[in-house]
Amino acid sequence: MSLREKLFNERYRKFAENLQKDDLDELLPDAARFIARLNSTPENPVKTVILLQQVSFIVPRPDGAYIPEPWQPHILLGYGVQPQDLE
């Protein structure tokens, strides 16, 4: 992986981590609008964007090993896309 690709991936990872922070909830509608614009076409406009966070806790076992619990979805935002959001 080139340095450019590495920096791009690191920047994306940080953005995704920051979206999950409660004190940055005001970023979620902007992210939803951006996702809607990326995935919308004139023939098939996006109507709804739902941002999910998948959580799986890692639980220690008595023998010292760790076992992951099943993934649990947590809805960060459900956003109804308006026509002006796609411009």
C-alpha positions in Angstrom: 0.0 0.0 0.0 1.4 3.4 -1.0 1.8 6.3 1.5 -1.1 8.1 -0.3 -3.4 5.1 0.1 -2.3 4.7 3.7 -3.1 8.3 4.6 -6.5 8.2 2.8 -7.5 5.1 4.7 -6.3 6.6 8.0 -8.3 9.7 7.4 -11.4 7.7 6.6 -11.0 5.6 9.7 -10.7 8.7 11.9 -13.8 10.2 10.3 -15.8 7.0 10.9 -14.7 6.9 14.5 -15.6 10.5 15.1 -19.1 10.0 13.7 -19.8 7.6 16.6 -19.0 10.1 19.3 -22.0 11.5 21.2 -20.6 15.0 21.4 -20.4 15.1 17.6 -24.0 14.2 16.8 -24.4 17.4 14.8 -22.2 15.8 12.0 -24.6 12.9 11.4 -27.1 14.8 9.2 -24.3 16.2 7.0 -22.8 12.7 6.7 -26.3 11.3 5.7 -26.7 14.0 3.0 -23.2 13.2 1.6 -24.0 9.5 1.5 -27.3 10.2 -0.2 -25.6 12.3 -2.9 -23.0 9.6 -3.5 -25.6 6.9 -3.9 -28.4 8.7 -5.7 -29.1 8.8 -9.4 -31.8 10.8 -11.2 -33.6 7.6 -12.1 -33.4 6.3 -8.5 -33.0 9.0 -5.9 -32.2 8.1 -2.3 -35.2 8.6 0.0 -33.8 7.5 3.4 -30.3 7.1 4.9 -29.9 5.1 8.1 -26.5 5.2 9.8 -25.8 2.2 12.0 -23.1 1.3 14.4 -22.3 -2.4 14.9 -21.2 -3.3 18.4 -19.7 -6.6 19.6 -18.4 -6.7 23.2 -15.4 -9.0 23.9 -15.9 -10.9 27.1 -13.1 -12.6 29.0 -13.6 -16.2 29.9 -12.4 -17.8 33.1 -9.5 -19.5 31.3 -8.1 -16.1 30.2 -9.3 -16.4 26.6 -11.7 -13.9 25.1 -14.9 -14.6 23.2 -16.9 -12.0 21.2 -20.5 -11.6 21.8 -22.9 -11.4 18.8 -23.0 -8.2 16.8 -25.7 -5.7 17.9 -26.8 -2.8 15.7 -27.3 0.6 17.2 -29.0 3.2 15.0 -27.1 6.5 15.0 -29.5 8.4 12.7 -32.4 7.8 10.4 -32.6 10.6 7.9 -35.3 11.4 5.4 -33.6 12.8 2.3 -35.1 16.0 0.8 -34.8 16.8 -2.9 -32.6 19.8 -2.1 -30.2 17.5 -0.3 -29.3 15.8 -3.6 -28.2 19.0 -5.3 
